[in-house]
Amino acid sequence: MSIQAELQATIQKMVQPGKGVLAADESHPTIAKRFKAVGVESTEALRQEYRSIIFSAPGLSEHISGVILFSETLEQDSLEGIPMPELLSRQGIVPGIKVDQGKGPLAHAPDEEVTFGLDGLEQRLADAKKLGARFAKWRCVFHISDTLPSELAVDANAETLARYAAICQSLGIVPIVEPEVLIDGAHTIERSAEVNEQVIRGVFEKLVLHRVALEHMILKPSMVTPGKESPNASPEQVAEATIRTFRRCVPAAVPGIFFLSGGQTPEEATRNLNAMNQHANLPWTLTFSYGRALQEPAQHAWKGDIANKEAAHAAMSKRSSLNGKAALGSYTPEMENEA
């Protein structure tokens, strides 16, 4: 199979109506924080147990087309002794891998950051592909204020995202490009729209420069929301602002926009996605790539105890189903209270 055919086959499996991606790629510090919230210590054995449970939730593949794995998980077996990527593949779910190596200060750009990990990326991707990964994810963050992000920060991170995406596609791996405009701050939804447009335009300029095939990538952006210190916007306001912004700067060739939840509650993330899918004649599939907003109920149900496996399965299945409905625009808030 040619590289182009390989990329197209992966895209077709990932971009399906009513399905999204589960982001289960939390680093050790992040998963430790999530586990602490439910009174669980983060050990390798408990991380293995938890992820085995959520990946084997009945009917998961009805609403989840792909799962982003952390490097540790990619190399682990499930509780039943099945390699985690194989556990997913057997259900028709595409395994993927987070490949960036975190972020740090950007020189000559106070209060801004750049993402690391381009060195050795080609070999890491090749190794991950041998283990079953068919797509990858790279996250860059953009701070927002009256003056940020700077042109330097947008340019540096967009360049990094484009180089990563080009390397992925050269190896037959679909890149998820994640430019996250952070929710921190007291900015308005109008300011968020301005910054999202600035960032997304900058990213696509670099993607085109690096000859990334837009048909064989997935965009994972923030929704256009006010800062978390500002009054909330309604789902309709978020949908209007997000779609208006993305119509201006996301090429129609991109097959799917898989939104990150970015600090929203599970219910908020679902309501906002549903409102966006009420809009007709959109050139892209709008769906989800949530981490905490998909997993939080399952973590609270599990609580570090294998005896709670079925409760965690039920919580994971329900949240996935609700977001699958939101990806079709058929979710209603009343569904939250249904068994």
N, C-alpha and C positions, 0 to 999 in steps of 0.2 A: 504493500500500500504506500502511495506517495505521501510526503509530508502534508501536502494540501488536503488530500483525502482523509488523512488521519485527523487533522484539525477540524475538518468539516464534520466528521463522524462524531467527534467529541462535542462540538457545538450543538449538533442536533439532539444529542442525549441530554445536554444541560439546559437548553432553552426550549422548554415545553410549556404549553398552557397549564396554569394552575400549579406549577412546581417552582421551587426555589432552591437555594443552597444553604445548608447548615454550616455556619462557621464554628468549628470545634478546634480551632488552632491556637487556643490561649497559651501564652508562654507560662513558664513555671510561676513567676510572680503573680500573673493575672489569675490563673486557676486557683492559686493559694488564697487570693482575696475572695474569689467566688465561693470556695469551699468554706472559708472562715465564716461567711455570712450564714451558712447553714450548720455551723458547729462541727466541721469536718477538717481533719488535718490533711494536708496535701502530701501524700506519699505516692511513689510510683505504682504501688499495688492498688491504691484507691483510685488513682486516675485511670488505671487500666479497667478497674471494675465499673466505674461510672460511665466511661465511654463505651465499653462493651454493652452496657445496658441501653444507653440511648440509641446506639447504632442498630440494635436489634429490636427496637419497638415495632410491634405489629403494624403493617400497613405504611411504614415510613416512606417507602418508595412511591406511594400514591401522591405525595406532596413534596418530596425532597428528591431533586435530580442529581445533586452533588454534595459532597462533604469536604470542607477544607480541614486537613489534618495538621497537627504539629509534628515536628520531626520525630519526637519520641513515639507518638502514636502510630506513625507510618511503619515503624519497625516492630511494633508490639503485636502479640497475638491476643485474640479475644479470650474471655473466660472459658470458651469451649475449645481453645487451641487453634482457632482459625486466624490467619493473618488479617489484621484490621482492614487493609485494602480489599482483600478477597471477600471478607464478610459483607462489605458494601457492594462490591461488584456482583456478587451472587444475587443481590436484590435489584440489580439494574441501576444502582447508584454509582456515579462516577467519583472515584477518589481523587483528591487534589492535595496540594502541599503549600504551606506558607514558606516562602523562601527569603524574605527580607530578614535582616539581622538587627532589627531595632533602629531607633533613631537617636540623634544627639544634636548638640548645638551646631548651627550653621555659621561658619566664620563670617565676620563683618555683617551679620544680620542679627542684632540683639533681639532676644525673646523668640527667635524662630529656629526651626529644626530641619534636618535633612535625614533621609533614611539611608542606612548602610547595607552593604551586602553584595555589591556587584563583583567584587574580587572572588574568584572561584565559583561564580554562579553557574557557569556552564556545566562544570563537573557535578555540582550538587544536584542540578536538574536531571542530568543523565542518570545519576545514582537513584534519585527518587523515581524516575520513570521505570527503572528496572524493578523497583518495589511495587509498582502498580499505579503511581500517580499519572493522571492524564491532563491535569490542569494545575496551574500555580496561582499564587496570590502575592501581591506586593503592595504594602500600604505606605502612603506618605500623608503627613498631617500638615494642615495649614491653620495657623492661629489667626483669629479675626478680631479686629478692633477698629477704631476710626482710621488707623494708618496701616494696619497689617491686613493681609500679607504684603510684603514688599515684592517688587518685581524680581529681585534677586532670588527670594525664596520660591516664588512660583516657577521661575526658570530652572533653578537647580533641581527641584523635585520633579518637575515635568520631564526634564532630561533623563533623570534616573528611571522614572517609570517607563519611558520610551525605550531606553536601552535594555531594561529588563524584559519588556514585552517582545522586543526583536529577538533576543536570545532565546526566549521561550519558543517562539514560532519556528526558529531555525531548527529546533529539536523535535518539532511535532507536538508541542505542549501548548494548550490554550492559556493565554495570560488573562487573569482577572486584574484589571488596573483599578487601584483603590486610592483616589485622591480625597481624603476626608477633611472637610472643613469643620473644625471642631465646634461643638455646641457651647463651649465655655464662654461666658461673658453676658453682657446685658444688651447686645446688639438687637436691632429690629429685624423683622423678616425681610424688609426692603434691603437692609445692609447685607444680610445673608445672601440674598439673590444677586447683588452686585459682585460679591466675592466668589460665589459659586460660578458665576459666568466667567469672571476673570481666570479662575483656576482651570475650569474645564476647557476654555479656549486655549489656554497655554499648554495644557496636556495634549490636546489633539494636534496642535501645531507641531509638537515634538514627535508625536506618533507618526504623523505623515512624513516628517523629515527622515525618520529612521525606517521608513518603508514597512511599517507594521500593517498587516492586512486587517482592516477594520471589521471585515466579515468574520474573522476568526479570533475575536477578542470579546471580552465582557467588561463593561464598565460597572464599577461598584462605588457609587458616589454617596454623599450625604443627601438627605432630603433638605429642602430649603425651609428652615424653621427659624424662629427667633432664638436668641441665646437663652440658656436655662435660667438666667436671672431676670428675664423679661416675662411679661404676661404670655401665657400660652396662646397659640393660634389654633383655630378650629381645623379639623381635617380638610374642610373645603378650602380654607385659606392656604394651607400647606400644599394641597394639590394644585391649586391655581398657580401659586408662585413657582413651584417646582417644575411643572410642565411648561409654563411660559419661559422659564430660564433655559431649560434643556432643549426646547425647540430652537432656541437661538444658537446653540453651540455644540450639540451632539449630532454628528452626521447620521443620516438615515441608514447607512450601511451597517452600523453597529446593531447586531441582532438582539442584544438584551441589556437592559439596565437593571442590575440587581442591587437594590438599596441596602446600605448598612443602617442599623437602628440607632447608632450614635448616642446612647444615653437615654433614649426614650423607654418608657415602660413597655412591657409586652403588648398591652392593650392599645397604647398610643401608636406604636409602630404598625399594628394591624389595621387600625382605623385609618391612618394616613395613607397606607398603601392601597386600601380599598377605595378611598376617595379618588386617588389618581386613576384607578382603573375604571372609574365612572366616565372618564373622558373617551370620546370616540376618535377613530382615525389617527391613532398614534403610530409612528413608524417603527417603534421598537416594542419588544415585550418588556413590561414593567413588573418586576417581581422582587423577591427578598433574598438577602444573604445575611441573615441575622445570627448573632452569637447569643448574648445574654437574653435578648428578647424572645428567643426560641427555647433556651435551656433553663431559664430561671425556675419555672414551675416544676420541671423534672428534678432539679437539684433540691428544691424544698421537699419534694415527695420522697426522694431517695435518702437524704440525710446520712449518707455513709453506711447504710445498712442494706445488705443484699436481700434481706427479708422484705424490703420495700420495692423490690424490682418491678412488680406488676403495677404498683401505684406510679412509679417513675415512667414506666411504659405508657400508661394511660395519659399522664400529663404531657409527655413528649408527643404522643399521637394527636392529642387534642390541639396543642398549640400549632403543630405542623398543619393540621387540617384547617384551622381557622385562617392561617396565613395563605394556604392554598386557595381558599375561597376568596380572600382579599385580592389575590393575584388575578382573579377572574372578575372582580368587582361584585361578588355575590355575598359578601360578608355582611352580617347585621350584628349590632351590639348584643342583641338577645341571645345570640349563639354562645356567648361567654358563660351563660348560666345553664346551658344544656349539658347533660351527662355525656 
